Amino acid sequence: MSVLKTVTGRRPKLIGTDLDGTIVANHGFISERTKIAFTAAHAAGIHIYFVTGRPIRWMVEIKENFNFGLGICGNGAMLYDFIKQEILEEWLFSVEAQLETVKRLRKVIPSVTFAVEVNQQFHREKAYVPRWDIGADNVGVEMIEEIIIAPALKILARCQNGEYSSDQMLAIATKELSGIATVTHSNSTDSLLEISADGVSKGATLARMAGRLGLSADDCVTFGDNPNDFSMLSWAGRSWAMADGHPDLLKYAKFQTDAHQEDGVAKVIEMFLNLPE
């Protein structure tokens, strides 16, 4: 049964959407209905931002499906032209803050292991078992501190033994890293945190992009399914949580749409296009 209600108001001027679990299925599939809806929105003059935790090497499928829009990658740490494959701007995690983050998390979550996204490469501790990029990373180091020598896109912190869920890790790390880093996650069934520079988030970067276009939050709409989307869901004047997303989404989003398997985002965009400008 659909949870989507009628969309009212005026047509938005900017759409910011998460990718995985929002418009992209777990196996990388983007439906034709979704592609048609975004293409129509672009043709109507609406600015499109694909806002994701992904690094740029995972934006190839977005380029294969869309020939418009810009990417906000690394949970807000990078503005990326995925069509030209050009990094436009970055808001990186300093070496000092990375080291302090690792130091503090080792104290409060002793079983934690780390990886880091830096200079478009993925580096990890030997004890960190990746779910993605298997075979594409280096052989690993004993301690991540050995290779924290440059500003990074983000740090990944994982508990291998399932001792903590992502939500439990997030609660601990958010308190411990206040004023040091921004902590979030994008998968409730995993034991994995994504950590960026303090103040960097999807919402903060999307708000910056809107401001440069002379737009306010009321001109913008956002879609998302996990805690790394909370900041942009709460910022936008209108925002939609995916029905199959994180249980706390509606604390931040204004509305709810159907699951991504049911083209929930496309359904909202189709309604937008029937609204007055």
N, C-alpha and C positions, 0 to 999 in steps of 0.2 A: 504494500500500500504506500502511495506517495505521501511524503511529509511536506512537500513543497506547497507554499501558499502563493496566491496571486502577488505579483510584483507591481508596486505602484511608484509614483513619483516621476522624476524626470530621468531621461537617459543619462547614464554616467559618462564621464569624459575620460576615465582611466579605469582599467581592470588590472588588478594584480592577482595572479593565481599561483598557488602551489602546484607542484607537478605530481609526485608519486602519491597515490592514494586519493588524489583530487581530480586530475584529468588524465593521469597515466596509471594504467593497471600495473600490478606487481610484475608482470612479464614484459613490460615495456610497451604495451599496446595503447594507442590513442584512437578512439572511435572516429568514424567518419562524421558522425553527428557533431562531435566536439570540434573537429577541424573546420567543418562548415560554419559552425556558430562563431568561432573566433575569427575566421576569415571575413564573415559578414560584419562583425563588430569593427574590425580593422578598416574595412571598406567604408564604414559609416563615420570614420574619423576618430574612433576611440583608441587611446593609447594603450598598448598591451605590454605588460611586464610579466615574464615567467620567473617567479620568485621561489628559489629552491635552496636546499642545503647542499645540493650537488656541487662538486668541483667542475671545472670547465670540460674535462675529458669525458664527462657524462652528458654533455649537452649536444652530442652529435645527433641523437634521435630527434631532438627538438628542431634542429636545423633541417632534418629530413622531412619533418611534418609541417613546418611553418617558415615562410619566407618573409616574415615581418616580426616586429617586437624586439625587445631587449631582455637579456637575462640578468637577474640579480642572484648571484651564486654565493655559496658558502654562508647561508643564513644572513645575508646582508653585507658580507665582507667585500663583495666585488660586483661592479657593474660591467657586464660583458656583452659585446656584440657578437652573438653566436653565428650570425650570418657571415660576417667578415672575419670571424675568429680573432677578435681583437679585444684585449682588456682595456677598458676605458678609464676605470678608476678603482682604487682599492682602499680599504680601511682595515689594516692588518693588526695582528696580535703581536705586541712587542716581545722581544726576547726576555726582558725582565719580568713581564707579566706572565709569560708562558712558564718560566722557571718557578715563579711564586705559586702559580696554579698547580703545577705538578707537586711541589713540596707540600702544599696544604692538603691536596687530595690524598696523597700517600698516608698522611696522618689519620684522616678520618675514614678512609676506605682502604685498609691495608692490602686487600687483594686486587686493587685496581691495576690495570695495564694501560699503556698509552700508545697512540699513533699521532702523527702530525701531517697536515697538508701544507706544504711549503714549496714555493717556486714551481708550482704545477706538478709536484711529485708527492707521492705517498710514502712516508717512512714510519716504521713501527718498531716496537720492542719485540724481541723474539717470543716473549710470552703472550703477546697480543695476537689473537687468531682472527684474521679478517674474514668477513662474510663476502666482501666484494674485492675486486682487484687482485684476486688470488693469482699469484705468479707474476703480477705486474709490478709488485713492490720489490724493494731490496730484501736482502736476507734477514734484516733486522739487527738491532743492537741490544745489548743487555739492559741499558737504561736510556730512556729517551733523552735525558739531559745531555747525553753525548752529542746529539745532533741538533739541539736547539741553539742555533747560531745565527738565525735570520728571522725577521718578522714572518709570521705564518697566517694562512687563511683561517685555520682552526685547528684545535686539538681534539682528538677523539679519546674518550676514556671508557674502558670496557672492563666489566667484571666477568671473568671466564666461567666461573662455577655457578652462576645463577644465584649467588648469595643475595643480590639486590635486583629489583626490577629497575627499569629506566626511571619510573616515577619516584621510587625510593631514593635512587642515586641523585635525582634532580633536587629533591627536597634537601638532602644533605649538602650538596655542592652549592646550591643557591645561597644558603646561609653562610657557608664557609668562604665563598668567593665574592661576597658583596663588595663592590668597589674595586675589584680586581679584574673580573671577567664577566661575560654574559654566558649563562649556561642554559641549555635547552636539550630537547631530544626529539626524534622524529619516528620513534618506533616503540610502542608500549610493550610489545612482546619480547623485546630484546633487553639487554643490560648494557646500554650504551648512551653516553652523553656526547653532545657536540658543544664545544666551548670556543667562544670568539672573544675579541677585544671588548673591554667594558664599554657598554653603550651601543654596540653593534648588534643590530637585529634586522629581521625582514621589515618590520614596521618602520624602524628609524630610517632605513635606506629608501623605502618606498615613499615615505613622507618627504624626504629630501628631493626625490625625483619629481613628485607632484608639485612641490614648491617651485622648482625650477621652471615648471610649465605654467606657473601662475594658478595652480589648482589648489583647492582646499580639500580636507578630508571628506566634505559633503559631496564633492564631485567624483569621488572614487569608491569603487567596490572591490572587495577581496573575497577569496575562497581558500579554505584550508581544512586540514584534517588532523593536525597534531600540534603538540606544544610549541614547536618552532614556528607555527603560524599564529600563535596567540597575539603577538605584538601587532601584526598587520590586521588581524580581525578586529581587535579593539580600537585601532586607530581609524579605520575607514568609516565613513558615514553610514554605509550599508555593507554588511559582510555576511557570508553564508558558511556555516559549518556543514561538513559532509555527514550524512546520517550514520555512516558506519565508522566515524572517526573517534577520536579520544573522548572519553566521557565528560571531560571538563570544557569542551569546546563552547557550549552555550553560555558559559560564564563570560566569554569574550566576543563571540559572534552575535549579531543581532537577529539572524534568521537561520533556518536550517533547510538544506536541499537534499535531494535523494543521493544515494551512494554513487560513487564514481562508475560502478558497473551499470548503473541506470542512467548515465549521462546527466547527473544532477547539475553540473555547472552549465552545460549546454542548454538545459531547459531554462535556467535563469537568464542567460544571455539572449535566448530567443524572445523572452518576454521584454527584456530591455529594449530590443530593437523596435518594438511596437509602441514604446513610450515617446512622448514629445521631447524634443531636444531642450 
